């Protein structure tokens, strides 16, 4: 049922959106998606270093199931990017630890995760980042902002349909 709701959250279904895109819109979406993937790769190592240092010692899991479910725009981004949207096990409670969380962290590549999951940083991770190289932190913050702006451009392109 949740999957059906995701597929019909917008004015049009995802299938209708993809079918109604013109060549320019497809090119724009592809360029935005490629830029997002590239920027994620630029900062992934910094985020993974933090996760490896902070998350194993955490007593309260931030990675809960509801954050690991693709939203409407996540699915469109993934389809345009050539990434297969993740499947959701509806038996797992929304507030349980994420179904993609393993002992060593998330089993999904960062670019394959839902947007809200990818860019959530708890207080401990923020403290970790603040205690490290300020230049790297500024670069990461700038890159995350750019990713958010690209994501908004993708969403605005879709809204024009």
Secondary structure, 3 states (H helix, E strand, C coil): CHHHHHHCCCCCCHHHHHHHCCHHHHHHHHHHHHHHHHHHHHHHHHHHHHHHHHHHHCCCCCCEHHHHCCCHHHHHHHHHHCCCCCCCCCCCCCCCECCCEECCEECCCHHHCCHHHHCCCCHHHHHHHHCCCHHHHHHHHHHHHHHHHHHHHHHHHHHCC
